Amino acid sequence: MFSTAERAVFRRLRSPEKIQRFLDDLAYNKERGGPTCRSPRRVLRDRTGHCMEGALFGAAALRMLGHPPLLLDLEAVRDDDHVLAIFRLRGCWGAVAKSNFSGLRYREPVYRTLRELVMSYFEHYYNLRREKTLRNYSRPVNLLASTASPG
């Protein structure tokens, strides 16, 4: 449950574009000592995030707009994976994402299939040796379905 102040921030994020602007304005989380995984609440508080933290925040913000909170993992070889918060408008897919590289961030909802959306990242997905590294992608993960308590 978000506080009144936290909900006020989410209310200002009235579109996927505004969610992306918020993510772009966050400092990129480069914490040492192991990876972190801040919750959307901590991202709001600390004003920092990396790819996974941005995807979780994006999914929460998209849910506030009425979209299911969906994540999609872009799988790479000789490189880091990248996680997107995806959404659908008028039958087409789009994404919001946090990255220190602008080519791996927002996508307008113009892609008819998830494969088309993923392939829009291919040219921009390369490692420090300039090798294109995107190889696969996951099925969408619905975070609501992941919250069921063990029976």
Residue pairs with C-beta under 8 A, 6 or more apart in sequence:
2 10
2 41
6 41
6 44
9 44
10 60
10 61
10 64
11 64
12 18
13 19
13 22
13 61
13 64
13 65
14 65
15 65
16 62
16 65
16 87
16 89
16 94
16 96
16 106
16 109
17 106
19 58
19 61
19 62
19 96
20 58
20 96
20 97
20 105
20 106
22 57
22 61
23 49
23 54
23 57
23 58
23 96
23 97
23 98
23 105
24 105
26 43
26 47
26 48
26 49
26 54
26 98
27 47
27 48
27 49
28 48
28 49
28 50
28 98
28 100
29 36
29 38
29 48
29 49
29 50
29 53
30 50
35 50
35 52
36 50
36 53
37 52
37 53
37 56
38 46
38 48
38 49
38 53
38 56
39 56
40 56
40 57
40 60
40 61
42 53
43 49
43 53
43 54
43 56
43 57
44 57
49 57
49 98
50 98
51 80
51 82
51 83
51 97
51 98
51 99
52 83
53 98
54 83
54 85
54 96
54 97
54 98
54 99
55 71
55 83
55 84
55 85
55 97
55 98
56 71
56 85
56 143
57 85
57 98
58 84
58 85
58 96
58 97
58 98
59 69
59 70
59 71
59 85
59 143
60 69
61 85
61 96
62 68
62 69
62 70
62 85
62 87
62 96
63 69
63 143
63 144
67 87
67 88
68 142
68 144
69 85
69 142
69 143
69 144
70 85
70 86
70 87
70 140
70 141
70 142
70 143
71 83
71 84
71 85
71 86
71 140
71 141
71 143
72 83
72 84
72 86
72 95
72 114
72 117
72 118
72 137
72 138
72 139
72 140
72 141
73 81
73 82
73 83
73 137
73 138
73 141
74 81
74 82
74 83
74 84
74 118
74 121
74 125
74 134
74 136
74 137
75 81
75 134
75 135
75 136
75 137
75 138
76 82
76 125
76 127
76 133
76 134
76 135
77 133
77 135
78 127
78 129
78 131
78 133
79 125
79 126
79 127
79 131
79 133
82 97
82 99
82 104
82 121
82 125
83 97
84 95
84 96
84 97
85 95
85 96
85 97
86 93
86 94
86 95
86 114
86 117
86 140
87 93
87 94
87 95
87 96
87 109
88 94
88 109
89 109
90 109
91 112
92 109
92 110
92 111
92 112
93 107
93 109
93 111
93 112
93 113
93 114
93 116
93 117
94 106
94 107
94 108
94 109
94 110
94 111
94 117
95 106
95 107
95 117
96 105
96 106
97 104
97 105
97 106
98 105
99 105
101 124
103 121
103 123
103 124
103 125
104 121
104 124
104 125
107 117
107 120
107 121
111 117
111 120
114 137
114 140
115 137
118 134
118 137
121 134
122 132
122 134
123 132
125 132
125 133
125 134
126 132
126 133
127 133
